[in-house]
Amino acid sequence: RRAILTTMCLDLPWLETACPGLCHAREVHISCGPEYAAAPRNRSCRLTGCIVPVPQQSLRGVNHGKIMVLEYSGSVRVVVTSANLIEIDYERKSQSLWYQDFPARSAPHLDAGSADAGRAHWPAHARDFA
């Protein structure tokens, strides 16, 4: 249904092909390195959401985890991996991956003082998990 993906390197056409379910998600928010933020998209895939560039702190690269939060109809999956969202990292390298599914709450958690108190605001929910 919805997804938040963080990575430094992004190959959006490969991701859309490798994970076609993302093309049907209501919202997909991706945080990636600035040189990947303007990546071309597959015309057949209509990702809704945004791609946000995150400045790279080192020219020599850094060891950093990549996190995904995937919302399904009855659960939320949290994934932590060492792989960037590029084909070579998933198809040709050894990587680490951990994931866990959490059941959905029975009622949306809303901040009574927020402007969105009348409806669930998904990015705010994701912020609550962090």
N, C-alpha and C positions, 0 to 999 in steps of 0.2 A: 504493500500500500504506500509506504513512504520510506525514504532512506536518507541517512547522512553518511557520507563517505569522506575520509580524510586520507591524503596521500601526498607525496611530493611530486612523483612522476605520474602522468596520466596519459593514456592512449584511449581517448573517448570512443573512436570508432570500434576498436577491439573490445572495450568494455560493453558497449551496446550489443555487440555480436555474442560475446561470451556470456552475458547476463541479460537475455532478452526480457526477462520479467521487469527490469528497471524501466523499460520503455512503456510499460503499462501502469507504473506507479503514479499515484497522484502527485507526489512531490519527491524530487531528488535534489539534495543539496550536496555539493562537492567542494571540498577545500583542497587546493593543490598549489604546487609551485607556480610562481607568476608566469613563467614561460609556457606553461600548459593551460592556463586559464582561457585562452582564446582558441582552444582546440576545435578543429572542424567536427561536425556531427554527421552521423548517417541520416540521410533524408528520410528513410523509412521509420526512424525512431524519433519520437517526440518527447524527449525528457522535459518535464516541467519542474522548475525550481531554479537554482542559480549555481554558478561556479564562482567561488571566491578565491582569489589568489592570496597565498600566504608568503611573505618574504622569506627567502632563504638566509639563514644566519651565517653560513660558512661557505666559502667558495670551494672547499675541499670535500664537502659532503658531511653529513652527520648520521649517526645511528638514531633512528626515530621510529616509533611504532605507528602503525596505520590503524585507524579505528573505523569500524562501520557500525551503525545502529540501523537495524532493519525492522520496520514495523509490519507485522502481519495482522490478519483479522483477529486472532486470539492470543498473540504473543509479541514480544519484542526480542530480537536476537542481537546480541552484542558480540562483535568479532574484533579481535586484536591480532594483527599479523605483521610480519616483517616485510611482506611483499608490497611493492608499489602496484598501482592499477595499470600495469603494462604487461603485454603478452610474455615477454622474456622472463619476467619475475615469476609468473604462474606456470609457464610451460617448460622452462629450461633451467631453472635454478632451484636449489633446496631452500625452503623458507620455513618459518615457524608460523603456526596459526592456532589460535585458541578461540572458542566460541561458547556461548551459553545462551539458552533460551529462557526468558522470563515470562510468566503468564501475564496477560493484560489485567489491569486493575478493573474492578467491577464498575467503578464510576470515575469519570475524568477528574483529575486533581487540578483545581483552578485556584488561582490567587484571587481572593474576593475583591481586592482593590484594583485588579487589572481591567483594562478596557475590554478584554476578551472574556470577562467573567461569565458571559452568557453562552459561550461555546468553547469547545476544546481548542487550544492553540498549540499545535504539535511542536514547533521549535522550542516553545517554553517548557513543554514536558521533557524534551531531550536535555535541556539545560538542567532540569531538576535531577536527572540521572547522573550528571557529571560530578 
